[in-house]
Amino acid sequence: MSTPFVTERVYDAPIEKVWQALTDTDQLRHWYFPQVRKFEPVVGAHVAFAEDGSPYGKEWVVTDVVPGRKLAHTWAYKNYPGSSEVTFALAAQGDKTRLTLTHTGIESFPDDPHFARRRFEDGWAQILGRNLQEHLAGIDK
């Protein structure tokens, strides 16, 4: 049985700023993945990544968009079986924003240390708990 990975963070930034960080290509490069070359918050849009020589090249497709509230994309790898989905859900809490991330389908990846659930958990802790937090703190409110 699949157990989704779910985590929540509250950011000291209005929901509009967090939404921009999730959907603007330049901002995504800063806090999410520097290899992102093109991102469009449109269902069916493929996320373009720069080739960086990694054997774990990403293939993402936007699967759900509710402007200002929800963004989801697949998370797959070019040379490996399996596909997962990442959903960012936003909720205003006064002048702050609660982000709930749900990552499903992690178990669909090969039984390999690179795809271990713990790696994804640690990765999200870094991406959301440090990278996005610091990025948002550096943006004028």
C-alpha positions as CSV (number, residue, x, y, z in Angstrom):
1,M,0.0,0.0,0.0
2,S,1.2,3.5,-0.9
3,T,1.8,6.0,1.9
4,P,2.1,9.6,0.6
5,F,4.7,11.8,2.1
6,V,3.0,14.9,3.5
7,T,4.7,17.9,5.1
8,E,3.5,21.4,6.1
9,R,5.4,24.6,6.5
10,V,4.2,28.1,7.4
11,Y,6.0,31.0,5.6
12,D,6.2,34.6,6.8
13,A,5.1,35.7,3.3
14,P,1.7,36.5,1.7
15,I,0.2,33.8,-0.4
16,E,0.8,35.8,-3.6
17,K,4.6,35.8,-3.0
18,V,4.6,32.0,-2.3
19,W,2.6,31.4,-5.5
20,Q,5.0,33.4,-7.5
21,A,7.9,31.4,-6.1
22,L,6.2,28.2,-7.1
23,T,5.4,29.3,-10.7
24,D,8.1,31.7,-11.9
25,T,10.9,30.1,-13.8
26,D,13.6,32.4,-12.4
27,Q,12.5,31.9,-8.8
28,L,12.2,28.1,-9.3
29,R,15.8,28.0,-10.4
30,H,16.8,29.9,-7.2
31,W,15.1,27.7,-4.6
32,Y,13.9,24.5,-6.2
33,F,16.3,23.2,-9.0
34,P,18.9,25.4,-10.8
35,Q,18.4,23.1,-13.8
36,V,14.9,24.4,-14.5
37,R,14.9,26.3,-17.8
38,K,11.2,26.7,-18.5
39,F,8.1,26.4,-16.4
40,E,4.6,27.2,-17.2
41,P,1.8,26.8,-14.6
42,V,-0.5,25.2,-17.3
43,V,-1.9,21.6,-17.1
44,G,0.0,19.5,-19.6
45,A,3.0,21.7,-19.8
46,H,6.4,19.9,-19.7
47,V,9.0,21.4,-17.4
48,A,12.3,22.0,-19.3
49,F,15.5,21.2,-17.6
50,A,19.1,21.9,-18.6
51,E,21.2,18.8,-19.2
52,D,23.7,18.6,-16.4
53,G,25.2,15.2,-17.0
54,S,23.3,13.6,-14.2
55,P,22.0,10.1,-14.8
56,Y,18.9,11.1,-12.9
57,G,17.5,13.6,-15.4
58,K,14.0,14.7,-14.4
59,E,10.9,14.6,-16.5
60,W,8.0,16.6,-15.1
61,V,4.6,17.5,-16.4
62,V,2.2,19.9,-14.7
63,T,-1.0,18.0,-13.7
64,D,-3.1,20.4,-11.8
65,V,-3.3,24.2,-11.3
66,V,-5.6,26.3,-9.2
67,P,-4.2,29.8,-9.5
68,G,-2.9,31.0,-6.2
69,R,-3.9,27.8,-4.4
70,K,-2.6,24.6,-5.8
71,L,0.1,23.3,-8.2
72,A,0.9,19.7,-9.0
73,H,3.4,18.1,-11.3
74,T,4.6,14.6,-12.0
75,W,8.1,13.6,-10.9
76,A,9.8,11.0,-13.0
77,Y,13.3,10.2,-14.3
78,K,14.3,9.8,-17.9
79,N,16.2,6.6,-17.6
80,Y,14.2,4.9,-14.8
81,P,10.8,3.4,-14.4
82,G,8.3,4.9,-12.0
83,S,6.4,8.1,-11.7
84,S,5.3,10.1,-8.7
85,E,3.3,13.3,-8.2
86,V,4.1,16.4,-6.1
87,T,1.3,18.7,-5.0
88,F,1.8,22.1,-3.4
89,A,-1.4,23.4,-1.7
90,L,-1.4,26.9,-0.3
91,A,-3.6,28.5,2.3
92,A,-3.5,32.0,3.7
93,Q,-3.0,32.5,7.4
94,G,-3.3,36.2,7.8
95,D,-0.2,37.7,6.2
96,K,1.5,34.3,6.3
97,T,1.1,31.2,4.0
98,R,0.7,27.5,5.0
99,L,2.1,25.2,2.3
100,T,1.1,21.6,2.4
101,L,3.3,19.4,0.2
102,T,2.1,15.9,-0.7
103,H,4.4,13.5,-2.7
104,T,2.7,10.3,-3.8
105,G,4.0,7.4,-5.8
106,I,7.5,7.3,-4.4
107,E,7.3,3.6,-4.1
108,S,7.0,3.3,-7.9
109,F,10.7,4.0,-8.3
110,P,13.3,1.2,-8.4
111,D,14.5,-0.4,-5.2
112,D,17.7,1.7,-5.3
113,P,19.3,3.9,-2.6
114,H,18.9,7.0,-4.8
115,F,15.1,6.5,-4.8
116,A,14.7,5.7,-1.1
117,R,11.8,7.4,0.6
118,R,14.2,8.8,3.2
119,R,16.1,10.7,0.4
120,F,12.9,12.3,-0.7
121,E,12.0,13.2,2.9
122,D,15.4,14.7,3.5
123,G,15.3,16.5,0.1
124,W,11.9,18.1,0.9
125,A,13.2,19.2,4.3
126,Q,16.1,21.0,2.5
127,I,14.0,22.4,-0.3
128,L,11.1,23.6,1.8
129,G,12.6,24.1,5.2
130,R,15.7,26.0,4.0
131,N,15.8,26.9,0.3
132,L,12.2,28.2,0.0
133,Q,12.3,29.8,3.5
134,E,15.5,31.7,2.7
135,H,14.2,32.6,-0.8
136,L,11.0,34.1,0.5
137,A,12.8,36.0,3.2
138,G,14.9,37.7,0.5
139,I,11.9,38.9,-1.4
140,D,10.4,42.3,-0.5
141,K,7.0,41.7,1.1
